Amino acid sequence: MAINITLRSITRGCTLAAAITLHAAPPAYAQTAYPSRPIRLIVPFPAGAGTDIVARTVGQKLGEALGQPVIVENRGGAAGIVGTEMLAKSAPDGHTLGLITSSFAMSASLQKLPYDPIKDFIPLGTMASVQNILLVHPSLPVRNVQELIRLIRARPGQLTYATSGTGGVGHLTMELLRLKVSGLDVVQVPYKGNAPAVTDLIGGHVTMMFVALPSAKPYLAPPRVRGLAVTSARRSQTVPDIPTMQEAGVPGYDYNSAFGLALPANTPREIVVRLSNELLRILKLPDIRERLTAAGTEPAGTLPEEYAATIKADIVKWAQVIRAAGIKAE
């Protein structure tokens, strides 16, 4: 598979975002009339999902700070590509923001995109993150990741894992495990979404899956599934007794889905500065942190250049996983 993304070209594309300095807004900004109308926040996923909750929670406070309402607009389709294309083609005047997740970086090597994932956007910053968790059906005779690895190797091609679809997060997080650990021959069973996949895992129709922790938590106590490890580099505050994949003996395994905001390329620097400062301030508010935590996410604020660097690294990482798995771009 030809993946036309190189670290050198990505680095060149990130120079705009990396050049942003947030120490102070220029004095002339006080005379500009921004914002002059309501701000549109495009969420490229259906209403009601975790992304929607985060966007509306932060958007409400952002609107109060800016003196104009922030209107969330759900534009789902094609794993987030439809709404993200709308953001890329919006006027770069600060009146359109867009939410992006890990699928943004994954899609760079999975799809023929109608936009450039680096050159067409200015990453503004993260708002929250969600950890995934490796679940198995309780009938599986394993209590930790190493026991699962040994069982898979002893029964090649016999164990199944559920996903929300080929190329989705559940699929690629398993492929990341297969890249880190040799000899894992497991069979993917793709579903149309996480809900039916979790249902079939509970019913014993599949043996394991990776899924976002908020989706899994209701089934962990009382246990209808068994959680073996979380995918991030540090333990979750929600399930602190469950180890990370690295603690479970898989060195270098690290996946944490970030929910962030981006602007169209060429948005004026002073607008980026103001929005970034407001976003960082909002994410420190106790009530916002409580609401984000209650939604199963962990508040996480970053500067634009930090977020740009993370996206760049994620695109490279998932390109390697996709190439190793032999997944073809569509």
C-alpha positions, 0 to 999 in steps of 0.5 A: 500500500502506498502511504504518501505521508513522510515525516519531513512533509508533515514537519513542514506542514506543521510550521504554521501551528508550531510558530504560534506563541501564546504569551500575550495577545498583540495590543492591536487585537483590542480594536478588532471586532471578534467575534462578530456573530455566533460561532459554529462548532462542527462535530463530525459525528452523530449527536449523543456520542461522547464527542458531542458531550465534550463539545457542548460542555466546552462550547457553552463556556467558550461562548460565555467567554467570547460574548457570542453563542457557540452553536454545535453542529453535528455533521456525521459521516465517513468516520468524521471525514464529512464534517472535517471537510466542512471545517477545512473549507470554512472561512478562516475568520475564527467563526468556525471551529471543528472537533477532531479525534484520533480518527483524524490521524488514522484516516490520513492513511486509510482514506483518499481525503478531500483535504490535507490533514496537516496543511488545511488546519491549525490545531487549537488544543485538546479538551479531553481524552478517552482511554480504551480498554481490552475486554474479554468474555468471562468464559475465557480462561485468562486473567491478564494480558500475558495469559491472553497472549499465550492462549491466542498463540496456543489457538491460532485463528480460533479466537475472535475480536469485535470491532466497530468496523474495519479501519476503526479504533477497535480494529487498529488498536488490536493491530497495534497489539499485533505489531508489538507482540508477534504470533497473535492470529485472531479473527476480526468480526466487524460490526456497524458500531460499538453498541452491537459489538459490545452486546455480542461480547457480553453474549459470548459470540465473540471473545474479546475487543478494544472499546472506549472505557465509557462504553465498557464501564457499565459492564465491569461492575457487576462484571459481565465482561473482564477488563484486562488492561487500559491502552494509555501509558498511565492508569485510568482514574475511572478504573485504577485497579486495571493495569496499563498495557505497558504494565501488563507486559507490552512495552511501547503500547500507548493509545489515548483518544484525544478530543481536540479543536481545530481551525481552518488554515490561515486563521489570523494568529491573534484569533488563535491566541485568544481562543487558545487562552480561553480554552486553557482557562475553561479547562481549569474550571472545577465545574467543567472538569467535573462534567467532563469526568462524569462523561467518562473523559479526562480533561486535557488542555494543550497549546496549539504547537503541542497538539500539532506535534501530537497529531503529526506523531499519530499520523506517522504511528498509525501509518506504520500500523496500517502498513504492517496490517496490510490495510488498503487505503480506500 
